Each structure stands twice: as C-alpha cells, then as structure tokens.
Amino acid sequence: MERITIDDINLTLANPVKLSLKWVGQGELLKQLLAAWMVIDERDIPFNPRLIGKPGVGKTTLAYAAARTLGRKVYLFQATMDTRPEDLIVTPVIGPDGKIQYAASSLVSAMVSGGVLILDEGNRMSEKAWASLAPLLDDRRYVESIITGLRIPAHPDFRIVVTMNEDASTFEVPEYIHSRLQPQIYIDFPEADEELHILKENLPFAGSAILKYVVDFLQRAHAADELYSVRDGINIARYALKMMAATEKEPKELLPLAVERILGEEALRYLK
C-alpha cells in the first residue's frame, strides 16, 4: 500500500482498480466525456461531468474507458445511502501496532495521485455527504478532513465523473451540487447493431444465432420502455449457454427459461 505525508499526517492510499471493461459503440459519448475533462488554457479548469441513464446501460464502463484513454489510474467509489463524509475523505483505522492510522478514500487517493475517480451511483448519497465535496467540485478543488484537520488539494491531473441511475431508490441532488456536476451526459439503450456488438465482445464463445435472438428480445423490451438492459441480455445468453452445456438442449429452446430465471415471468411477453 502506498503512503504519503501531508502536513505531518501519514495517509495510506487506496489502490486503483483494473477492470475488464471495454466501451463498445457510441463513440460520440466517449468524445463528450473526454471533452468535459479537457483543460484548454492555464486559467481553465476541468468539468465534473455526470453520466445519467437507466441501470445497465454502461455508465461505469464509459467512465472507465475514458479514464484509460487518458492513461490515468482509475479509482472507484461506490456511493450508498449510508455514505458518510469521512467515508469520502479520510477514515481512522487501527494499525498492526495498535496505533491509529489514517486511510485515504479512493477519492482522496485519486486526488493526490492525479488519477480519475468514478463516483458510482452518486445520487444514492445524502446531502451531508455531498456537502463535503462542494469545494472539490468548484474552482477551489480541495477537500477538508475533519478527522485529521487536513485541507487536501487536488492534483492538476485529477478528474472526477459521477454516474447516476434513473430509478426511484435515490436522493435528490442538492441544487448547489447540481450546478457543480456539469455537463450532464445521457446514456440511452444502444441500437440493435451496437447491442449485438456488445454481446459479441462479452460472449465471444456464443453463437451468432443466440445473440441475435437476445438482441431481438431486448429491442422489443426497449420499445415498450422496459428497464431491461444489455447487462440483462448478457446474463440471459450466458445462462442459456450454461444450461445447453448441462442438458445438451438447443440454446433457442432454453432461452425462455433463461429469460424467466433472469428477469421473471413477465419478461416472456417480449419473446417470439
């Protein structure tokens, strides 16, 4: 674990993440996110964009792909309703010698190392948690740790992106934070050809017939404004393939079972 010292306080940094995620299709969205992070003048500062869309459309994948395009270390913080300000910044822990040590969050680790922080499902956090990030998200670009008394500035290369799901289990983002999380980049369900490409990338061992069948199912569900995503499609195809290996039945014969097991009986209406 890497350690740094700020104003005589030792911090243990979190490790960056390495994920097997690849952004497929919709190259315009990748360009929009990278443009938001650009600095075009010494007086300019990067935006703090947010990616908005239904669960499973690839928000985290897009954020990770953009960060890797820049060649930066990537850090991930999963927000929840229980996220506290200290969780976002610095937390005290008991070291092997029984003494208190200070652990930097993935956000602070990204800040000091010039990495990229993906704040996943940010609208699950309460206003109290958001308030601790207000100075980071404007031209001040620092956070303050109440526990250590530190003011921690962000490295010039630090970038942040916030993903937000469109569902009911979220908080309203405070207006003063809303104005700091710009631009808003909306990710919709992909078109059929892009969806097929994504399935092929994730299931290279699957036959084209089963993938086409799953794409047709997803497209009919999208047209009916269902929340079924390409992630669900990958799981359906994967389960059907596993069942095929276990039972030696044909994949198309097993797809209705896979759809029912993954999404429930009500999803069968979108099969033909």
Secondary structure, 3 states (H helix, E strand, C coil): CCEEEECCEEEECCCCCCCCCCCCCCHHHHHHHHHHHCCCCCCCCCCCCEEEECCCCCHHHHHHHHHHHCCCCEEEEECCCCCCHHHHCEEEEECCCCCEEEEECHHHHHHHHCCEEEEECHHHCCHHHHHCCCCCCCCCCEEECCCCCCEEECCCCCEEEEEEECCCCCCCCCHHHHCCCCCEEECCCCCHHHHHHHHHHHCCCCCHHHHHHHHHHHHHHHHCCCCCCHHHHHHHHHHHHHHHHHHCCCHHHHHHHHHHHHHCHHHHHHCC
